[in-house]
Amino acid sequence: MYYNAPLLYEQAYSITINNAEAPLYYFFDYDERSYSINMEFQHFHQFYEVHILLDGKASHIIEGDYYALQPYDIVFLRPALLHKTEYPVGAPRKRLIINFAIPADTPCLGGMLRQALAPFDAEVPIYRLGDAERASAFGYLNDIFTLGKQPRTPLTELAIHSKFVEFLCAVAQACPRNTYVPQEFDDSITHKIYSITSYIHSNYAQELSLDYISKKFFISPYYLSHQFKSVTGFTLINYIQMTRVRNAQQLLLYTDMKIADITAHCGFTSFSQFNRVFNKFCHTSPSQFRLNGSAASRPPTITSSFRRVPGGLTKRHSYTARPSAADADGGSCSARKLHAAYAGVIPAAAPPRRFPARAALHLPRAGRALGAGQHCAAQNGGTRVPGHSAASTSASRAQSRVESSSVQAV
């Protein structure tokens, strides 16, 4: 246990209030992560997430943009944001992950809570605070750490909630003095590749090809193809397809859009292409994915939804996600919605150039289905988020049925 550091820490210590389907939900996860369980591709989920690196170095990729992290940087991730953490080779890095949901229908408090959550909507939602402001913000988290050691009562849980809201307010008030600046890459080609991944995430609905992107970024198709896989671990075409599939998953889970409309919105040229590519990565059809991932009805929470704008849809923060009529059981279906985001089976990628080849991470090859829980355990090291259980693959393996899962925050 570490008591002299700015943030209290005890390995494998956690604090949980309610489960991920509840309108008010908290999961504080104190643990360490290493290179061997880095995720292959960016994922999303329905709740908010706070990531605080406690030692060493790591990086975060958010919607294709690369951000280097140092100890005590605070990463704010709103619902439905594509992201992943990358830990370097070497000793495991300690970190604190906070998953949470806050009800939006509290009388008179909705607008105030949205102000406290405003930092999650920043273009670069990473905060590096000065010593005094960091000590103030972390003081509330340290109070939560201590409260979690006490016998659990409704008043203890209310105190934890109150302290966390104070933490959010402290960070929001310190935002104007945030000193975090994205790090420049030492070599120009890595910088260019991550500029391309960012462009893909912003323009996946458009027609994208190797030839088009090579001309736009003034790089030869052959060199781009080689360097893109060297830096990201994926071919350019696979990366584009996976980005489209991830965004299609969100629309399938969180909206009532027709699948034909999702096809066009996510950049697929036809339903047959959408169905083929979706099956390639998820080993199930879009319609079956939506059916398996239908969420249980739940009270309104501050989360992400989608609104129509000229030319398609855009994510909008701080509104209520769509409940599904198929959620009558109120139990495992809600877990399926949460974990369906992880059900896409991503083909094993070549190791990124930034780090040596990753060891003992076996992902399925084409034609081999994998259940959501198995996929998460392989990529995330098998730790749990309370309120969820393990998923399995159907006997035929023709489709991956997301039933319930065991997911950890990475």
N, C-alpha and C positions, 0 to 999 in steps of 0.2 A: 504494500500500500504506500502511496506517495502523498505526504502531507505538506511538504515544503514547496511543491510546485505551485504555479498560479492556479491550476485546476486540480482538484482532488481526483485520485484515480485508484481503482482497485481492479485488477484483471478479472474478467468474467463476472463482474458485478453488474446487476441490472435492476431497474425500477420499472414497474409496469402499472399503469392505471387503465382499467377496462381492456377491451380488445379492439382490433383494427376496424371492426364494423360499428363500434359505438360512436356517437356524435362527439364525445370528448374522449380522447385517447392519447396516452403517452407511453413511450418505451425509450428509456435511457439505457444505452448499451455501452458499457466500458469494456473494451477488449483490444486485441491487437490483430493486425492483418499483415500478410506477406505477399510477395510477388507471385507465389505459386497458385494463389486463388484469385488473381485478377480476373475480372469479367472479360469475356471476349468482345462484347459489343455493348453499347449503351442501353440502359433499361429505363423504365418509368414505373411509377406507382401512384396511388390515389391520395396518399397523405403527404404532408410536409416532411422535410428532412433537414436536419442541421448536422453538419460534419465538422468536427474540430480535430485537427491533427495535433498530437501531444508530443511527438518527438520525431527526429529524423526529417526526411523529405518525402514528398509524394506529389502526385499531380491529380487534377480533376479534368475530365473532358465533359463539357456541357454543350449539347447541341453542336458537336463537332469542333468547338473551340477548346484549345489546350491551355490550362492554367497550372503553373507551378505553385506548390504550397510549402510553407515553412511552419514550424510549430506555432500553434495558437491562432493560425488563420481560421476564420469562421466562414464556412460555405453554407449558404442558404439555398435550398432547392424546393421550389414550389411543386405542387402536384402536376403530373403529366409531362414534366421536363425530362428530356432524354439526357442521361448522364452516366458516368462511371468513374470510380476512383482507380488510379494506377499506383501501385506500390512498387518501388524498385527492388532489385535483387539485394539480398543481404538480410540482416536481422529484421524480424517483424516490427512494424511500427504501431505504437499505441495510438488509439483514437477514441473519441467519444462520438457516438451516433445518437441523435434524438429524432425519433419518428413521432409525429403528433397530428392530431386533428382537433379543431376548436369549433364549437357550434356557432353558427352565424345568426341564429334566430333569437339570441338573448336580447330582450327589450332594452333599447337605448344604448347597447354596447356594440352593435354591429359596426358602426362607422369608426368607433375608437379602435376596435380590434383590427380593422382594415388598415388603419394608420400604423399600428404596431407591426403588421405584416408587410407593409410597403417595401422594406428592403429585399424581400423575396422577388420583387418585380424588377429589380435593377438590371441594367444591361450586363453588368459583371457582378453577380451576387456574392462576392467574396469580400470579407472585411478584415482588415489588419488595423487594429486599434492601438492607440498610444497606451503606455503603461497604466496611467491612472484610469482611463476609461475601460481598458480591458479588465483591470482589477475590480472595478465596479460591476461590470457585466458578469464576470466569472464568480463574483461573490454570491450572486443569486443561484448559480449552478452549484456552487459548493454548499449552499444552504439545502438545496434539493438532495445532494449526495448524503448529507447528514440526516435529513428527514427520512430518507429511504431506509436508514438503519433502525428507525423507531418502529414500534408496533403499528401496523396499518389500521387506521381508523378513517372515517369520512372526513374528519377535521385535518388529519395528516395529508390526505389526498387533496383537499381544498388548499392547504398551505403550499403543496408542491405546485399545483396549478397557478396559484397566486405568484409564487416566486418565478415561475417560468414566464408568465406574462410580464413581470418586471424585467426579466432578462431581455425579452423582445423589445421592450420600450427603451432599455438602456442602449441596445445596439442601434435602434432606429434613431435615437437622439444623437448618437455618435457618428452617424453616416456622413454628415458633411465633412468630417475630419478623417475619413477613411484614407489610409495611406497605401492600400494595395494597388499595385500596378502590374498588369500581365508582363511576364518575363519575355524578353526577346530571345530568339533562338540563336545559337552560335553559328549555325549554317543556314544559308538562304533557302536551300531546297526543303528543309523541314518546315521552315516558316511558310513556304509556298504551299506545301502539302496540307498543312492545317488551315490555311486560307481557303483551300479547295474544299476540305471537309465542312468548314463553316458555310461556304457557299452552297454546298449540297443540301445542308439542313435548312437553309433559308429558301431554296428554290427547287425542292424535290418535286413540286407539282408541275414544273416545266419539263420540256423535253431535254434530257441530258444524255450526252454520249461522250466517249473518249475524245472524239474529234472536236466536238464543240468546246469541251472544257480545255483541251490543249490549246486551241486557238485563243480562247478568252484569257488564259493565263500565260500565253506566250512561252509554251514549252512543247517540245516534240511529243507526239503520241507515244512513241516507244519509250522515251525517257520518263514520261509521266507514269506510264503503266508500271515500269520497273520500280521507280522511286515511291510511288503510292503504296505498293505492296510492302516495300522495305520499311516504310515508316509506320503504316497503320496495321500491317498484317493481313490486309484484305485487298483483293483486286478492286479497281475502281468501280466496275459494274456491280459486283457483289455489294459494295458499300452503298451505292445508290439504291439498289434493290432493298437492302436491309433497312435503310432509312425510310423508304416508302412503306415497307411492311410495318415497321414500328408505329408510324403515324396512322396507318390504316387500322392497326389494333386499337389505338385510342378512340378513333371514330366509331369502330364497331362496339366498343365497350361503353362509351360515355355519351353517345348520341343515338338518335333514331334515324340517322341518314340512311337512305336506301343504298344498298351495296353498289348499284350502278353509279350513284353519285360519288361514293367513296372511291370507286375505280378512277374516275376522272380527276377528282380532287387530289389524289395522291400520285398523279403522273403516269398512271398506267394507260396504255393506248387502247386496250380493250378488256372486257371482262375475262376473256379466256387467258389473256396474259396475266391479269391480276390473280386469277385463280391458280394458274400454274406457278407463279412466283411465290404466292402465299403458301401453297402446298410444299414448295421446295424448302422453305425455311421453317414452317410451322407443322408440317405433316398433317394438316387438316384444312378443310375449306374455310373461307371467310364466314359463311353462314353457320357452320358448325362451331367455329370459334366464338361467334357472337352468342350462340345458344349456350355453350358450355360456360361462357364467361359472364352471363347475366348476373347482375349483383342484387343482393337483397335490398329491399327498400329500407331507407334509413332517414332519420331527421336531417334537415338541411345542415350542411357544414360549409365553412369557408374553404373552397376548393376551386378547381378549374373547370370551366365549361367551354363551349364553343359558340361563336356568334358568326352570322353570315356577314360578309363584306363583299364588295365588288370583286368578282373573280374567284370566290370560294369561301372558305372558313378560316377563322383565326382563333387561337386559344385566347381565352379571357380569364383573368384571375379573379377570385373572390366572388364567385357565383356558385350555384348549387348544381352538382352533377346529376344527370338523368337517372332516376330510379327506374327499375324495370318491372313490368307486370309479371314477369316470369320468376319473381323472387318470393313467391308465397311461403317457401319453407323458412326463410329468414335465417338460415344457418349456413350450410356449406356453400350455397350459391354465392353468398357474398364473398367468401374466401376465394371462390373460383374467379370472380371478377377481379379481385385484387391481384391474383397470381397468374391470370391469363396473360398478363403483360410479359411474363417470363416464359411463356410456353413455346415461343418461337425457337426452333432448333437451329442454331447458328453453326454452319460448318466450321471445322477447326481451321484457324487462320495461321499463316506463317508468323512466327514471332516478330514483333516490331523491331526495327533496327536499334531502337534506343536501349534495349536490354537484351541479354543473352536469351537463348531459347528457353521457353518455360518448360518445367519438368512435371511429369506425372499428371497432366491435365488432359484427360481423354474425352473428347467430345464426339458426338455421333457423326458418322459419315452420311453422305446422301442416301436416302432410302431407308434410314433407320430412325424410327420415331423415339422420342424421349418425353416422359411426363414432366410436368412443370416442376414438381418437387425434386425429381432427379436432376433436372437441369440446374435448378438453383443450388442444390447441394454440390454439384460438380463445380459450379462457378464460384460459389460463395463460401465453401468450406463447411457447409452443413449446419451452421448455427441457425437458430429459430427466431422468428418474431412471434411473441405470444399470441394465441388465438388461432393459429394455423397448424395443420398437420400435413403428412406426406402425400404426394400424388403418385399415381401409377399409370403405366401405359396399358392400353387395351391389348388383349391377347393377340389380335391380328396385327397390331402395330400399324394399322392403316391410318389411324388418327390418334392424336394425343389428347386424351380427355382430361381436362383440368378439373380435378375434384377438390382437393385441398392440398395444402403445401406447407413446407417448412422453409421459411425464407429468412435470411439474415441481412442486416444492413451492412454494406461494405463501403 
